[in-house]
Structure formats: C-alpha cells, structure tokens
C-alpha cells in the first residue's frame, strides 16, 4: 500500500509541476515587408488575443533582402512580400509550402513634415526648399522601384536625382522624412496612416496609374512544415478581422 501511495504522490507531483510550468508558446518567425510595420503589429495583437499559445516573432525589412535570405535557408516560417514576384520566385525554387495568398495592394504617397504635398503634388519635389527626397532602395525594395517609376512618369527623375536620399527599406525611408533628414519622402500609404506620421505631417496620394501595381502576398515556407502555429496565423490573415485591419492601413483590394 505504501508503495502505491508513493507512486500516486509522485504522479500528483509531476502533474502539479506540469501545471505550474506550462509549455512555452510555439514560436512562428515571420519575415514582413517594412510597409506592414504598423498593420502587422495590429494583426499580431488581434491574433494573440485568441491564441496566446502561439508567439509571433516579427522581422521587418525589404522584400528583396528577405528573398535572398530565404533563398539561403534563413529559418523564416512565413514571408509577407510587398511584391508578389519574390514569393513567386521562391515557389519556383521549391522553397514554399503553400500557394501564395494575396492580402492587398500597396500605395505610394508624398509625405512631408514641413510641407503640404497636396498643394503642389509632384511639383513639390521641384521647390527650392526641397533639397533632400527620401526613397527606398530600388535595388531591392519594391516601393523604391515604384517611386522611381513614378518620378520617370512625371519626367522628374533626372531633375531630382541629386536630391535623392536612399533608405534601406520603406520604413527607414519614412524615418528619414519624419526626422527631417529629408524634406519629403516617397513612402507607403500604410506608414503615412500610422498614428505617429498622421500626427507629424501631411501626404498626397501618388496616382497608382503612374507606376506598376504594388500587389502584395504571403506564403508559408518550407521551414513551417509541421508548424500548427504558422498555419493558424496564415488562416487568421485571411479572416474578416484581418482584412479590416489591412484596409484601415490603406492596403487596397487585390
């Protein structure tokens, strides 16, 4: 009998120990285009309210840089790209686990802390007081590529080339404009709609017809194989609540 009680107490002790030390949340590592900074923070907050057993770890950067990292086996579970071309390349290289899902279309704006770009629109860039214009790096940032296309559409690129200040990604580009390192920034509408930038400056929406569309999408990567957390977060991104958040931050219909 005493042996039975000893085993029983041991089992009870293990049960109590397990209850007092719950299993740590499952981590999901997400590579997200920098234009998603405020939208994604809101998405993760909404998701975590109902899934506290899953921890979403976010890394923000340019889509082109993420493509290179994932191609070199960086351990990301999900990739959110500001240009569908990058996940499509990964799909062709068998680096993805699921079909690519679109979540919206990004938009470009002129944003300034010092000026009201809606008055002169693109001619704002020609004002004598504008000596520095921030754009994302066209070499690997989709917003930088589209900014360059718009400047060429308006035949302004050669006129303002010497004024350009290049950000590593669209988030750093917005930072240049908001800190005064640049007089004007060509940035994502999603960042212009964020509380800090809404409070600090003004923007003018650049007509989408002046550049190729910024169609965006996400995909689960091979590293997410067997990850229920990654699958749940991906499913949430397609929910009505997630679409509402993305729309609030200016991501247009696909």
HUJOWO-V519760 format. One record per backbone hydrogen bond with DSSP energy under -0.5 kcal/mol. CO is the residue of the C=O (numbers start at 1). NH is the residue of the N-H. E is the energy in kcal/mol with one decimal. If there is no record, write none. Layout:
co->CO nh->NH e->E
co->CO nh->NH e->E
//
This chain:
co->1 nh->5 e->-2.5
co->2 nh->6 e->-2.1
co->3 nh->7 e->-2.2
co->4 nh->8 e->-2.5
co->5 nh->9 e->-3.0
co->6 nh->10 e->-2.1
co->7 nh->11 e->-2.4
co->8 nh->12 e->-2.5
co->9 nh->13 e->-2.4
co->10 nh->14 e->-2.2
co->11 nh->15 e->-2.2
co->12 nh->16 e->-2.6
co->13 nh->17 e->-2.5
co->14 nh->18 e->-2.4
co->15 nh->19 e->-2.2
co->16 nh->20 e->-2.3
co->17 nh->21 e->-1.1
co->26 nh->55 e->-3.3
co->28 nh->30 e->-0.6
co->28 nh->57 e->-2.9
co->29 nh->77 e->-3.1
co->29 nh->78 e->-1.5
co->30 nh->32 e->-0.6
co->30 nh->59 e->-2.2
co->31 nh->80 e->-3.2
co->32 nh->61 e->-1.6
co->33 nh->36 e->-2.2
co->34 nh->37 e->-1.6
co->36 nh->40 e->-4.2
co->37 nh->41 e->-1.6
co->38 nh->42 e->-1.7
co->39 nh->43 e->-2.3
co->40 nh->44 e->-2.9
co->41 nh->45 e->-1.8
co->42 nh->46 e->-2.2
co->43 nh->47 e->-2.6
co->44 nh->48 e->-2.9
co->45 nh->49 e->-1.2
co->47 nh->50 e->-1.4
co->47 nh->51 e->-0.6
co->51 nh->54 e->-1.7
co->53 nh->26 e->-2.6
co->54 nh->56 e->-0.6
co->55 nh->28 e->-2.7
co->55 nh->57 e->-0.7
co->56 nh->58 e->-0.6
co->57 nh->30 e->-3.2
co->59 nh->32 e->-3.0
co->61 nh->34 e->-2.0
co->62 nh->66 e->-2.2
co->63 nh->67 e->-2.3
co->64 nh->68 e->-1.8
co->65 nh->69 e->-2.2
co->66 nh->70 e->-3.1
co->67 nh->71 e->-2.3
co->68 nh->72 e->-0.9
co->69 nh->74 e->-2.0
co->70 nh->73 e->-1.9
co->74 nh->76 e->-1.7
co->77 nh->221 e->-2.9
co->78 nh->31 e->-2.8
co->79 nh->81 e->-0.6
co->79 nh->219 e->-1.6
co->80 nh->33 e->-1.4
co->81 nh->217 e->-1.7
co->83 nh->86 e->-1.4
co->83 nh->87 e->-0.7
co->84 nh->88 e->-1.9
co->85 nh->89 e->-1.8
co->86 nh->90 e->-2.0
co->87 nh->91 e->-2.2
co->88 nh->92 e->-1.9
co->89 nh->93 e->-1.4
co->90 nh->95 e->-2.8
co->91 nh->94 e->-1.5
co->95 nh->222 e->-2.2
co->101 nh->218 e->-2.8
co->104 nh->216 e->-2.6
co->105 nh->252 e->-2.3
co->106 nh->214 e->-0.6
co->107 nh->189 e->-2.9
co->108 nh->206 e->-2.0
co->109 nh->111 e->-0.6
co->109 nh->187 e->-1.9
co->110 nh->204 e->-2.1
co->111 nh->185 e->-2.8
co->112 nh->202 e->-2.3
co->115 nh->117 e->-0.7
co->116 nh->119 e->-1.9
co->116 nh->120 e->-0.6
co->117 nh->121 e->-2.0
co->120 nh->123 e->-1.8
co->121 nh->124 e->-2.0
co->122 nh->125 e->-1.6
co->123 nh->126 e->-1.7
co->124 nh->127 e->-1.3
co->127 nh->130 e->-1.8
co->129 nh->131 e->-0.9
co->132 nh->183 e->-1.9
co->132 nh->184 e->-1.5
co->133 nh->165 e->-3.2
co->134 nh->186 e->-3.0
co->135 nh->167 e->-2.8
co->137 nh->140 e->-1.4
co->137 nh->141 e->-2.6
co->140 nh->64 e->-2.1
co->140 nh->142 e->-0.6
co->141 nh->144 e->-0.8
co->141 nh->145 e->-1.9
co->142 nh->146 e->-2.3
co->143 nh->147 e->-2.1
co->144 nh->148 e->-2.1
co->145 nh->149 e->-1.8
co->146 nh->150 e->-2.3
co->147 nh->151 e->-2.4
co->148 nh->152 e->-2.0
co->149 nh->153 e->-2.2
co->150 nh->154 e->-2.1
co->151 nh->156 e->-3.4
co->151 nh->157 e->-1.0
co->152 nh->155 e->-1.1
co->156 nh->160 e->-1.9
co->157 nh->161 e->-1.2
co->160 nh->163 e->-2.1
co->160 nh->164 e->-0.7
co->161 nh->164 e->-1.1
co->163 nh->133 e->-2.6
co->165 nh->135 e->-2.3
co->165 nh->167 e->-0.5
co->167 nh->137 e->-2.1
co->169 nh->173 e->-1.9
co->170 nh->174 e->-2.0
co->171 nh->175 e->-1.8
co->172 nh->176 e->-2.2
co->173 nh->177 e->-1.7
co->174 nh->178 e->-2.6
co->175 nh->179 e->-2.1
co->176 nh->180 e->-0.6
co->176 nh->181 e->-1.3
co->176 nh->182 e->-1.7
co->177 nh->180 e->-0.5
co->183 nh->114 e->-0.6
co->184 nh->134 e->-2.9
co->185 nh->111 e->-2.9
co->185 nh->187 e->-0.9
co->187 nh->109 e->-2.5
co->188 nh->191 e->-0.9
co->188 nh->192 e->-2.0
co->189 nh->193 e->-2.0
co->191 nh->194 e->-1.3
co->194 nh->198 e->-2.6
co->195 nh->199 e->-1.7
co->196 nh->200 e->-1.6
co->197 nh->201 e->-2.1
co->202 nh->112 e->-2.4
co->204 nh->110 e->-2.7
co->207 nh->210 e->-2.1
co->208 nh->211 e->-1.5
co->213 nh->215 e->-1.1
co->214 nh->106 e->-2.7
co->215 nh->84 e->-1.5
co->216 nh->103 e->-1.4
co->216 nh->104 e->-0.9
co->217 nh->81 e->-3.0
co->218 nh->101 e->-2.8
co->219 nh->79 e->-2.3
co->220 nh->97 e->-3.3
co->220 nh->98 e->-1.1
co->221 nh->224 e->-2.2
co->222 nh->225 e->-1.8
co->224 nh->227 e->-2.8
co->226 nh->228 e->-0.9
co->227 nh->231 e->-1.6
co->228 nh->232 e->-2.4
co->229 nh->233 e->-2.3
co->230 nh->234 e->-2.3
co->231 nh->235 e->-2.1
co->232 nh->236 e->-2.0
co->233 nh->237 e->-1.8
co->234 nh->238 e->-0.7
co->235 nh->238 e->-0.8
co->236 nh->239 e->-2.2
co->236 nh->242 e->-0.5
co->239 nh->243 e->-2.1
co->240 nh->244 e->-1.9
co->241 nh->245 e->-1.8
co->242 nh->246 e->-2.5
co->243 nh->247 e->-2.2
co->244 nh->248 e->-1.9
co->245 nh->249 e->-1.5
co->246 nh->251 e->-2.3
co->247 nh->250 e->-1.8
co->250 nh->252 e->-0.9
co->252 nh->105 e->-1.4
//
